[in-house]
């Protein structure tokens, strides 16, 4: 991964939200290798005295420069976490191994499997049950002072890469961390939006298993561009959630006869009306189109699988009259409901 160095102006702009504890962890990595972090601190414009201020924060740009310089000077993309270095390009190799996967599920399984080829100090495992997918980390060595930084970075980078890979926000059902809540625990709500549980049995992420079906949307050209500026993956929050369309469609299909106003749908999905409309528009659909599709599918199923009169079917899919239903059905299929049923009736 190549790290682009921001200008001095960029380093001083933006919200200083990254805990100084993460910078101290990088400094610890230097000292474990018997090396001096002075150059990295200077390039990131972080005064050494700041390391002693428990509540200090740095900007994301400063964190990016510090990490990038350290990875190159240490020749270790894991900054001293593990018993052996992971040389420059190790995580780029992991990204490439997952890039050709057809779906997020296959990509995550590949990531976990190939990560073990790099190190067994920690092992990532994928699991799925009862509609929930999860990634858990098993620790096989004492990570010492670097434990928090290692586990948090590993989970956050994997989450960021997964979101980038499918070009979608992945809403977390929960994050577990096997250490007490640190003094900077408030930063975790930005790193892992959703419930966070400290002092858990193991580090891990959980999310709706339906995300696993999302197709991989990136190619080699996009990967090359991302690897030029990879660290933002650890802090980037995607606005778009591609699972939203699927969730809306499921909700509408459950009761296509209901009015399903934008306000009702947004409330049931725990989002705002504005966000609902914006994300549907980004996916090239509208709420009305999804309503029509749900009604059409239910109408076709009732026409072909039951002997109910067309008038009853019209009411079952939310139409006030048989006439308005027939008009809509003709727009959907090019045929009248009765003709559609007859043309597909068995001998």
matplotlib code that plots the C-alpha trace (Angstrom):
import matplotlib.pyplot as plt

x = [0.0, 1.3, 0.5, 0.0, 1.4, -1.1, 0.0, 0.7, -2.7, -4.5, -2.8, -4.1, -7.6, -10.5, -11.8, -9.2, -11.0, -8.4, -7.3, -3.6, -3.6, -3.4, -0.4, 1.2, 0.7, 2.6, 5.4, 5.4, 5.8, 8.9, 10.4, 9.8, 11.9, 14.6, 13.8, 13.2, 9.7, 10.9, 10.8, 7.3, 6.0, 7.6, 6.1, 2.7, 3.3, 2.6, 4.6, 6.2, 4.8, 1.3, 1.9, 1.7, -1.7, -4.3, -7.2, -5.3, -6.6, -5.1, -6.8, -7.4, -4.8, -2.2, -3.0, -2.7, 0.8, 2.0, 0.8, 2.1, 5.6, 5.8, 4.7, 7.5, 10.2, 9.3, 8.6, 5.6, 2.0, 0.9, 3.2, 4.7, 1.6, 2.8, 5.8, 7.0, 6.7, 4.1, 6.1, 4.8, 2.1, 0.8, -2.7, -2.8, -2.3, -5.3, -7.4, -6.5, -7.3, -10.9, -11.4, -12.5, -15.1, -18.7, -20.3, -19.4, -19.7, -17.1, -14.8, -15.0, -14.3, -11.3, -10.0, -10.2, -8.5, -5.7, -5.1, -4.0, -1.3, 0.2, 0.1, -1.4, -0.8, -4.5, -6.9, -10.1, -13.1, -16.4, -19.7, -23.3, -26.4, -30.0, -29.8, -26.6, -23.1, -20.1, -16.3, -14.4, -10.8, -9.0, -5.7, -2.9, -0.2, 0.1, -0.4, 0.6, 0.5, -0.6, -3.6, -6.3, -4.7, -4.2, -7.8, -9.5, -7.4, -7.9, -11.7, -12.0, -9.9, -11.8, -15.1, -13.9, -12.7, -15.9, -18.0, -15.7, -15.8, -19.6, -19.9, -22.4, -22.6, -22.8, -24.9, -23.4, -25.7, -22.9, -19.2, -17.4, -14.0, -12.2, -10.8, -12.2, -13.7, -10.7, -10.7, -11.3, -14.3, -16.4, -14.3, -15.7, -19.1, -17.4, -15.3, -18.1, -21.5, -24.0, -23.9, -20.3, -19.6, -16.4, -14.9, -16.3, -14.9, -13.4, -13.1, -15.7, -18.3, -21.9, -24.2, -27.3, -26.5, -28.4, -25.4, -23.5, -25.5, -24.3, -22.2, -18.6, -18.6, -14.9, -12.2, -8.4, -8.4, -10.5, -8.3, -5.1, -6.7, -7.8, -4.4, -2.9, -4.9, -6.0, -6.1, -9.4, -11.1, -10.6, -12.6, -14.9, -18.6, -20.6, -23.9, -25.4, -26.8, -27.5, -29.4, -32.1, -33.8, -34.0, -35.3, -38.0, -39.0, -39.4, -41.5, -43.8, -44.1, -45.3, -48.4, -48.7, -52.3, -51.2, -50.7, -47.0, -46.4, -42.8, -43.1, -44.3, -41.6, -38.9, -40.0, -40.1, -36.5, -35.2, -34.2, -35.5, -37.8, -35.1, -32.5, -35.0, -35.8, -32.1, -30.8, -33.6, -32.8, -29.1, -30.1, -32.2, -35.6, -38.5, -40.8, -43.7, -41.9, -41.1, -44.8, -45.9, -43.5, -44.8, -48.4, -47.7, -45.9, -48.7, -51.4, -49.7, -49.3, -53.0, -54.1, -52.1, -52.3, -55.8, -59.3, -60.2, -62.3, -60.3, -62.2, -61.0, -57.4, -57.7, -58.6, -55.9, -53.2, -54.5, -56.8, -60.1, -61.8, -61.4, -61.2, -58.2, -56.5, -57.1, -55.7, -52.5, -52.1, -52.3, -49.5, -47.4, -47.8, -49.5, -52.5, -55.8, -55.9, -58.5, -56.6, -53.3, -54.9, -56.5, -53.4, -51.4, -54.0, -53.1, -54.9]
y = [0.0, 3.4, 6.2, 9.7, 12.4, 15.2, 18.8, 20.7, 22.4, 19.1, 17.8, 20.7, 20.7, 18.4, 17.0, 15.6, 12.5, 9.7, 8.8, 9.4, 5.9, 4.6, 6.8, 5.5, 2.0, 2.8, 4.3, 1.1, -0.9, 1.1, 0.6, -3.1, -3.2, -1.0, 1.9, 5.6, 7.0, 10.6, 10.9, 9.5, 11.8, 14.8, 14.0, 13.6, 16.9, 15.2, 16.7, 14.0, 15.7, 15.0, 11.3, 11.9, 13.6, 10.9, 12.8, 14.0, 13.4, 13.7, 14.0, 11.2, 12.7, 12.7, 9.1, 8.2, 9.8, 8.3, 4.8, 5.1, 6.2, 3.6, 0.7, 1.7, 2.3, -0.9, -2.8, -4.2, -3.4, -4.7, -2.2, -4.7, -6.6, -10.1, -12.4, -11.7, -8.8, -8.7, -6.9, -4.1, -5.4, -8.2, -6.7, -5.8, -9.5, -10.3, -7.7, -9.2, -12.7, -11.6, -9.3, -12.0, -13.5, -13.4, -12.3, -10.8, -14.3, -15.8, -12.8, -12.9, -16.6, -16.1, -13.2, -15.3, -18.3, -16.3, -14.2, -17.4, -17.8, -14.5, -15.2, -17.6, -15.2, -14.3, -16.4, -15.0, -17.2, -16.7, -18.1, -17.9, -18.9, -17.8, -15.0, -13.5, -13.5, -13.1, -12.7, -13.7, -13.5, -16.1, -15.0, -17.5, -15.3, -12.6, -9.3, -7.2, -3.4, -3.7, -5.9, -3.2, -1.5, -4.9, -6.2, -2.9, -2.3, -5.9, -5.7, -2.1, -2.8, -5.9, -4.0, -1.1, -3.4, -5.4, -2.1, -0.9, -4.3, -4.3, -0.5, -0.5, 0.3, -2.8, -2.1, -3.9, -5.9, -5.8, -5.6, -7.5, -6.7, -8.8, -5.9, -3.4, -0.2, 2.2, 5.9, 6.7, 4.4, 7.1, 6.8, 3.3, 4.5, 6.0, 3.0, 0.4, 2.0, -0.1, -1.9, -2.4, -4.9, -4.7, -7.5, -10.1, -13.6, -12.6, -9.8, -10.0, -8.4, -9.5, -8.3, -9.3, -12.4, -10.9, -8.7, -11.9, -12.1, -8.7, -9.0, -7.8, -4.5, -3.6, -4.6, -4.5, -0.8, 0.2, -1.8, -0.1, 3.3, 2.2, 0.8, 4.2, 5.6, 2.6, 3.9, 5.8, 2.4, 2.2, 5.3, 5.7, 5.4, 4.5, 6.3, 3.9, 0.6, -1.7, -4.1, -1.3, -2.1, -5.8, -4.9, -2.6, -5.2, -7.8, -5.5, -4.6, -8.3, -9.3, -7.1, -5.7, -4.5, -2.0, 1.6, 1.6, 5.3, 6.5, 7.5, 4.0, 2.2, 4.5, 4.0, 0.2, 0.2, 2.6, 5.3, 8.7, 9.4, 11.5, 8.7, 6.1, 8.1, 9.0, 5.5, 4.1, 6.7, 5.8, 2.2, 3.4, 2.5, 4.3, 3.3, 3.3, 1.0, -1.5, -1.3, -2.1, -5.0, -6.5, -6.1, -7.6, -10.6, -11.3, -10.8, -13.2, -15.8, -15.6, -15.7, -18.8, -20.7, -20.0, -19.8, -16.5, -14.1, -11.2, -8.8, -10.5, -10.6, -6.9, -6.2, -8.6, -6.5, -3.1, -1.9, -0.3, -1.6, -4.4, -1.9, 0.0, -3.3, -4.5, -1.3, -1.6, -5.3, -4.6, -2.0, -4.5, -7.5, -6.4, -8.6, -8.4, -10.5, -12.9, -13.4, -13.9, -16.6, -18.4, -18.3, -20.1, -22.6, -26.2, -28.6]
z = [0.0, -0.9, 1.5, 0.1, 2.4, 3.0, 3.0, 6.3, 5.8, 5.5, 8.7, 10.7, 9.3, 10.2, 13.4, 15.8, 16.8, 16.8, 20.3, 21.1, 22.5, 18.9, 18.2, 21.4, 20.1, 16.9, 19.0, 21.1, 17.8, 17.0, 20.4, 20.3, 17.2, 18.8, 16.4, 16.8, 16.0, 15.8, 12.1, 11.8, 14.6, 12.9, 9.5, 11.1, 13.0, 16.3, 19.2, 21.3, 24.4, 23.2, 23.8, 27.5, 27.4, 28.1, 26.5, 23.4, 19.9, 16.4, 13.0, 10.6, 8.3, 11.1, 11.9, 8.2, 7.8, 11.1, 10.1, 6.6, 7.6, 10.3, 8.0, 5.6, 8.2, 10.1, 6.8, 8.7, 7.8, 11.2, 13.0, 15.4, 16.5, 15.6, 16.2, 12.7, 10.3, 7.6, 4.8, 2.7, 0.3, 2.6, 3.0, -0.7, -1.4, 0.9, -0.9, -4.3, -3.1, -2.3, -5.3, -7.7, -5.3, -6.7, -3.4, 0.0, 1.6, -0.6, -0.2, 3.6, 3.7, 1.5, 3.7, 6.8, 5.2, 3.6, 6.6, 8.3, 5.7, 6.9, 10.6, 13.2, 16.1, 15.5, 13.5, 11.9, 11.6, 9.6, 10.9, 10.0, 11.9, 12.4, 9.9, 11.4, 10.0, 12.2, 12.2, 15.3, 16.2, 18.2, 19.8, 19.8, 21.3, 23.9, 22.2, 25.2, 25.0, 21.3, 21.9, 21.7, 18.6, 16.9, 17.4, 16.7, 13.5, 12.2, 12.6, 11.3, 8.3, 7.4, 7.8, 5.8, 3.0, 3.0, 2.7, -0.1, -1.9, -2.2, -2.2, 0.7, 4.3, 6.4, 9.5, 12.5, 14.8, 17.4, 18.1, 20.8, 22.3, 24.9, 27.0, 29.4, 28.0, 27.6, 28.5, 24.9, 24.5, 22.9, 19.8, 19.3, 18.3, 15.2, 14.5, 15.0, 14.8, 16.7, 20.0, 21.4, 24.2, 26.1, 28.2, 25.9, 25.3, 21.9, 19.4, 16.7, 14.4, 13.7, 11.0, 9.0, 6.9, 3.9, 3.2, 2.3, -0.9, -2.2, -5.3, -5.4, -7.3, -7.6, -10.1, -10.3, -11.4, -8.4, -6.1, -7.4, -6.7, -3.2, -2.3, -3.0, -0.1, 1.9, 5.5, 5.2, 5.0, 8.7, 9.4, 6.3, 7.0, 4.0, 3.6, 1.1, 2.3, -0.6, 1.6, 2.0, -1.3, -0.3, 3.1, 1.6, -0.9, 1.9, 4.0, 1.0, 0.0, 3.4, 3.0, -0.5, 0.2, 2.9, 2.0, 3.0, 3.1, 3.1, 6.7, 7.7, 5.8, 7.1, 10.7, 10.3, 8.9, 11.6, 9.1, 8.0, 5.1, 3.4, 3.7, 2.5, -0.7, -1.3, -1.0, -3.2, -5.8, -5.6, -6.4, -9.4, -7.9, -6.1, -3.3, -5.7, -8.1, -5.3, -4.2, -7.8, -8.0, -4.7, -5.8, -9.2, -7.8, -5.3, -8.0, -10.4, -7.6, -6.7, -10.3, -11.0, -7.7, -6.6, -8.1, -6.3, -8.4, -9.9, -7.7, -4.5, -5.9, -6.6, -2.9, -1.7, -3.4, -2.4, -5.1, -4.4, -7.5, -10.0, -12.8, -11.4, -10.7, -14.3, -15.7, -13.5, -14.3, -18.0, -17.5, -15.6, -18.0, -21.2, -20.4, -18.5, -15.3, -16.6, -19.9, -18.1, -15.9, -18.9, -21.1, -18.4, -17.2, -17.5, -19.9]

ax = plt.figure().add_subplot(projection="3d")
ax.plot(x, y, z, "-o")
ax.set_aspect("equal")
plt.show()
